[in-house]
Amino acid sequence: MSSATTDDPTMAPAETPTGPHQAAPPLLERAPRASLATFAVFVGAAGALFAYRGRAQWFFQDDYAYIVQRDGGSLDGLLLPHQQHWVTVPVAIYRVLWNIFGLHSYVPYLAVSIAFHLAVVVLLRAVLRRSGVSPWMATITASILLFFGSGSENVVWAFMIAFTGSLAFGLAHLLVVDRPIRSPLLYAAGTAFGVLSLMCSNVGLVMLGTVGLTIWLRRGWRAAAAATLPSAVVYGLWLMTYGGEDGGAQTTNDVGLILRFALRGLETLVSATTQTPVVAAGLVVVTALGLGLTVWPDRRSWPALRMSMGIPLGLAAGATGFYLVVARSRVERFDIDYATDLSRGGLFIETRKAFSPESTLHVQFAPHRDSQLVSAFCRVTHVNTTGIGAQFVSLDSESEKLIASAIGALASPAA
């Protein structure tokens, strides 16, 4: 008996059942089940690991914004923005958990946060498989996000369900509408996921753009419009009625600063995931080779090329767009500059802000990745077109140790 086949590139071929007198399926045919089982073990292990890591977590900062600063039982309490984000879904989740468990334990809130993170990774693997990535490669790639990456500490902070929620619902939106059959029911389900993504945070806007670009490449502009416009209309209605209630956002239009922030964010993403420059370079090379091997068979057919490259290009554009959107609103609000040339006596700060020599300023910076923040007062020693040189005026003993540790790590010979 031969395996059933299909002309739909988004659907995997059916598996051949193995009877008592049939030979065992070859290794490649067993790969989907073996890789999926391995991935399930990884997901379970990650859930347990993050539960252990967050065992001492408690409510702080923005957690209280969802509980104390608004009435979740009123329409305004559910629909008013938080820092320009539409946060109806996380507010509703917090209010339900608060009504059931109160503030006696952080465990229920932690469980929801971990569940959203695991859902993002599971859905990402499904998107990779939809794109034609092999079972084992999809498992390996998704598992990197499962365990590693900068910002992993936010998995145990329940407030971050606003952002992981947008990712999860956005990926679900993509999977539902990326079908060869234009079904009103599927598009309705996709619209629901799209709206839920938007109701978590502004990351939903990036995900909506990602879905639109991906579907346009793979299915055409009509399918892209049907998949995204209803959700966009709903968001527009919310923006007109409630979106301005949180005050104007402090943004920057400095293109150079925005691009520099986005580039630094993408560099940090790669370095935090790979940990070493050698592995980072290897990841870039492997990714380029993988895309080349994907494109090569379809190079003479534009429709086939659009189908094979739609998801990779859509997700890549979404990641870049995320950093550009964040840069425009966060660079000025949080006064983000970059510290370089660190020594025991001071550092150089890349900044476009105007400082005078001999002026005093307060700085906070991380000497190295995953380090605690150093907080210090500095004296400006010199100023040039790219930034300022600053000398430490006062450092506590803990900050001195952190700086000495970072300098020692940089001075150590490569293994």
C-alpha positions in Angstrom: 0.0 0.0 0.0 1.5 3.4 -1.0 1.2 6.6 1.0 -1.5 9.0 0.1 -0.3 12.2 -1.5 -1.6 15.7 -1.8 -0.8 18.7 -4.1 -1.2 21.1 -1.2 2.3 22.1 0.0 0.9 23.2 3.4 -0.3 19.7 4.2 2.0 16.8 5.1 1.5 13.5 3.3 -0.6 10.9 5.1 1.3 8.2 7.0 1.0 4.6 5.9 -0.4 2.3 8.5 1.7 -0.6 9.6 0.0 -3.9 9.9 1.2 -7.0 11.7 2.7 -8.4 8.4 4.1 -5.2 7.1 7.6 -4.0 7.4 8.3 -1.3 10.0 8.3 2.1 8.5 11.8 3.4 7.5 13.6 5.9 9.7 12.6 9.0 7.7 8.9 8.0 8.0 9.2 7.5 11.7 11.0 10.9 12.1 7.8 13.0 12.5 6.5 10.9 15.4 9.9 10.6 17.1 10.7 14.3 16.8 7.2 15.3 18.0 7.6 13.0 21.0 11.0 14.5 21.8 9.6 18.0 21.5 6.8 17.1 23.9 9.4 15.9 26.4 11.3 19.2 26.0 8.1 21.2 26.5 7.2 19.4 29.7 10.8 19.8 31.0 10.7 23.5 30.2 7.4 23.9 32.0 8.9 22.3 35.1 12.1 24.3 34.8 10.3 27.6 34.6 8.0 26.6 37.4 11.0 25.9 39.6 12.8 29.1 38.5 9.7 31.2 39.4 9.0 29.6 42.7 9.9 32.7 44.6 8.3 35.2 42.2 5.8 37.7 43.6 3.7 40.6 42.5 5.5 43.7 41.6 5.4 46.8 39.3 3.0 46.4 36.5 1.3 43.4 38.0 -0.6 45.8 40.2 -1.7 47.9 37.3 -4.0 45.2 36.1 -5.5 44.6 39.6 -5.4 47.9 41.6 -5.4 50.7 39.0 -8.6 49.6 37.1 -12.0 48.0 37.7 -12.0 44.8 35.7 -15.7 44.5 36.1 -16.5 47.6 34.1 -16.3 48.2 30.4 -13.8 51.1 30.8 -11.7 49.0 33.1 -11.4 46.3 30.4 -10.9 48.6 27.4 -8.8 51.5 28.7 -5.2 51.2 27.4 -2.0 50.6 29.5 0.9 52.6 28.2 -0.8 52.9 24.8 -1.4 49.1 24.7 -4.9 47.5 24.3 -4.7 45.0 27.3 -8.2 43.7 27.6 -7.1 40.0 27.5 -4.5 40.2 30.3 -6.7 42.4 32.4 -9.5 39.9 32.1 -7.2 37.0 33.0 -5.8 38.9 36.0 -9.3 39.7 37.3 -10.5 36.1 37.0 -7.4 34.8 38.8 -7.8 37.5 41.5 -11.4 36.7 42.1 -10.6 33.0 42.5 -7.2 33.1 44.2 -6.7 36.6 45.4 -3.2 37.7 46.1 -2.4 34.8 48.4 -0.2 33.0 45.9 1.6 33.9 42.7 1.5 30.3 41.4 -1.7 30.6 39.4 -0.5 33.7 37.6 2.9 32.1 37.0 1.2 29.0 35.5 -0.7 31.2 33.0 2.6 33.0 32.0 4.4 29.7 31.5 1.5 28.3 29.5 1.6 31.2 27.1 5.3 30.8 26.6 4.9 27.1 25.9 2.0 27.9 23.5 4.2 30.3 21.6 6.9 27.7 21.1 4.5 24.9 20.1 2.8 27.2 17.6 6.2 28.3 16.2 7.1 24.7 15.6 3.8 24.2 13.8 4.6 27.3 11.6 8.0 25.9 10.8 6.5 22.6 9.7 3.9 24.5 7.6 6.8 26.2 5.9 8.4 22.9 5.0 11.0 22.6 7.7 11.9 19.0 8.5 10.5 17.5 11.8 13.8 17.3 13.6 15.0 20.8 12.4 11.7 22.3 13.5 12.0 20.6 16.9 15.6 21.8 17.4 14.8 25.4 16.3 11.7 25.7 18.4 13.5 24.2 21.4 16.1 27.0 21.2 13.3 29.5 21.9 11.9 27.2 24.5 15.0 27.3 26.8 17.3 30.1 25.6 17.3 33.7 24.5 17.5 37.2 26.1 14.5 38.1 28.2 13.8 34.6 29.3 13.4 35.9 32.9 10.1 37.4 31.7 8.6 34.0 31.3 8.1 33.9 35.1 6.7 37.4 35.3 3.0 37.1 34.7 2.6 40.7 33.4 4.4 39.6 30.3 1.4 37.6 29.1 0.5 40.8 27.3 3.3 40.2 24.9 3.5 36.5 24.8 -0.3 36.5 24.4 0.0 38.6 21.3 2.6 36.3 19.9 0.6 33.1 20.6 -2.7 34.4 19.2 -0.8 36.0 16.2 0.8 32.6 15.3 -2.5 30.9 15.7 -4.0 33.5 13.3 -1.3 32.7 10.7 -1.8 29.0 11.0 -5.6 29.2 10.6 -5.7 31.6 7.6 -2.8 30.1 5.7 -4.9 27.5 3.9 -5.5 26.9 0.2 -9.3 26.8 0.7 -10.9 30.2 1.4 -13.5 29.2 4.0 -15.6 31.9 5.7 -15.4 29.9 8.9 -11.6 29.8 8.8 -11.4 33.5 8.2 -13.8 34.1 11.0 -11.6 32.0 13.3 -8.5 33.9 12.0 -10.2 37.2 12.7 -11.0 36.1 16.3 -7.3 35.2 16.9 -6.2 38.4 15.3 -8.4 40.5 17.5 -7.3 38.5 20.6 -3.7 39.2 19.6 -4.4 43.0 19.4 -6.3 42.9 22.7 -3.1 41.7 24.5 -0.6 44.4 23.5 0.7 46.5 20.5 2.8 43.5 19.6 -0.5 42.3 18.0 0.0 45.1 15.4 3.3 43.6 14.4 1.8 40.1 14.3 -1.1 41.4 12.1 1.4 42.9 9.7 3.4 39.6 9.7 0.2 37.6 8.9 -0.7 40.0 6.1 2.7 40.0 4.5 3.0 36.2 4.8 -0.5 35.5 3.3 0.1 38.0 0.5 3.3 36.2 -0.5 1.8 32.8 -0.3 -1.9 33.3 -1.2 -2.2 36.7 -2.9 -3.5 40.1 -1.8 -7.2 39.2 -1.7 -6.5 36.4 0.8 -4.2 38.8 2.8 -6.9 41.4 2.9 -9.6 39.0 4.0 -7.3 37.6 6.7 -6.3 40.9 8.2 -8.7 43.8 7.4 -11.5 42.7 9.8 -9.1 42.6 12.7 -7.6 46.0 11.7 -11.1 47.5 11.6 -11.8 46.3 15.1 -8.5 47.8 16.4 -9.3 51.1 14.6 -12.7 51.3 16.4 -11.0 50.7 19.7 -8.3 53.2 18.9 -10.9 55.9 18.1 -12.9 55.3 21.3 -10.4 54.4 23.9 -6.9 54.5 22.4 -6.3 58.2 23.3 -7.3 57.9 26.9 -3.8 57.0 28.0 -2.1 60.2 26.9 0.2 60.7 23.9 3.1 58.4 23.5 6.6 59.9 23.8 8.2 58.9 20.5 11.2 59.8 18.3 11.4 60.4 14.6 15.2 60.2 14.5 15.7 57.6 11.8 19.3 57.0 12.7 18.6 56.4 16.3 15.7 54.0 15.4 17.8 52.0 13.0 20.7 51.8 15.5 18.3 50.5 18.2 16.8 47.9 15.9 20.2 46.7 14.7 21.5 46.5 18.3 18.3 44.5 19.2 18.8 42.0 16.4 22.4 41.6 17.3 21.5 41.0 21.0 18.9 38.5 19.9 21.4 36.4 18.0 24.2 36.7 20.6 21.9 35.9 23.5 20.6 32.9 21.8 24.0 31.5 20.6 26.1 32.8 23.5 29.4 32.8 21.5 30.5 34.6 18.3 31.5 31.2 16.7 28.0 29.7 17.3 26.4 33.0 16.2 28.4 32.9 12.9 27.5 29.3 12.4 23.8 30.1 12.9 23.9 32.8 10.3 25.7 30.5 7.8 23.4 27.6 8.4 20.3 29.9 8.1 21.7 31.3 4.8 22.4 27.8 3.4 19.0 26.6 4.5 17.2 29.4 2.7 19.4 28.9 -0.3 18.5 25.2 -0.4 14.8 26.1 0.0 14.9 28.6 -2.8 17.0 26.7 -5.3 14.4 24.1 -6.4 11.8 26.8 -6.9 14.0 29.4 -8.5 12.4 29.2 -11.9 8.8 29.3 -10.6 7.6 32.6 -9.0 4.5 31.1 -7.5 6.4 28.2 -6.0 9.1 30.6 -4.7 6.5 32.8 -3.1 5.0 29.8 -1.4 8.3 28.5 0.0 9.7 31.9 1.1 6.5 33.5 2.3 6.7 32.3 5.9 10.5 33.0 6.4 10.2 36.4 4.9 7.1 37.3 6.8 8.6 36.2 10.1 11.9 38.0 9.4 10.0 41.2 8.5 7.9 40.9 11.7 11.0 40.6 13.9 12.6 43.6 12.3 9.4 45.5 12.4 9.0 44.8 16.1 12.4 46.4 16.9 11.6 49.4 14.8 8.2 49.9 16.5 9.8 49.5 20.0 12.6 51.8 19.1 10.3 54.7 18.1 8.5 54.7 21.4 11.2 53.4 23.9 14.4 55.1 23.0 13.2 58.6 24.1 11.0 57.3 27.0 13.7 55.4 28.7 16.7 57.4 27.6 18.5 54.3 26.1 22.1 54.9 25.3 25.0 52.4 24.9 28.0 52.0 27.1 31.4 51.0 25.6 35.1 51.0 26.5 34.4 50.0 30.1 37.3 50.3 32.6 37.6 50.5 36.4 37.7 54.2 36.2 34.9 55.0 33.8 33.3 54.3 30.4 32.3 55.8 27.1 28.6 56.4 26.4 27.3 56.5 22.8 24.6 59.1 22.9 23.2 62.0 20.9 22.2 64.0 23.9 24.0 67.2 24.7 26.3 67.2 27.7 28.8 69.7 29.0 32.3 68.8 30.2 32.6 68.5 34.0 28.8 68.0 34.3 27.6 65.1 36.6 25.1 62.5 35.5 23.7 59.3 36.9 24.0 56.1 34.8 22.7 52.5 35.0 24.2 49.8 32.9 24.8 46.1 32.8 28.6 45.3 32.6 27.8 42.1 30.7 24.9 40.0 29.6 22.6 38.7 32.4 24.5 40.9 34.9 22.9 43.0 37.6 22.7 46.7 36.9 25.5 49.0 38.0 24.2 52.3 39.3 26.8 55.1 39.5 27.4 58.9 39.4 29.8 60.0 36.7 31.6 63.2 35.7 31.8 64.0 32.0 35.4 64.2 31.0 35.2 64.9 27.3 32.5 65.2 24.6 32.7 64.3 20.8 30.2 63.7 18.0 29.4 60.1 19.0 29.1 60.4 22.7 30.8 61.3 26.0 33.6 60.0 28.2 32.6 59.6 31.8 34.6 59.0 34.9 33.1 57.2 37.9 32.7 59.5 40.9 31.3 57.0 43.3 30.8 53.2 43.2 29.6 50.9 45.9 31.6 47.7 46.5 29.1 45.5 44.7 29.3 47.6 41.5 33.1 47.5 41.7 33.0 43.7 41.8 30.6 43.5 38.8 32.8 45.8 36.8 36.0 44.0 37.7 34.3 40.7 36.8 33.3 42.0 33.4 36.8 43.4 32.7 38.3 40.1 33.8 36.1 38.2 31.4 37.0 40.4 28.5 40.7 40.1 29.3 40.7 36.3 29.6 42.2 34.5 26.5 39.7 32.6 24.4 39.4 28.9 25.2 
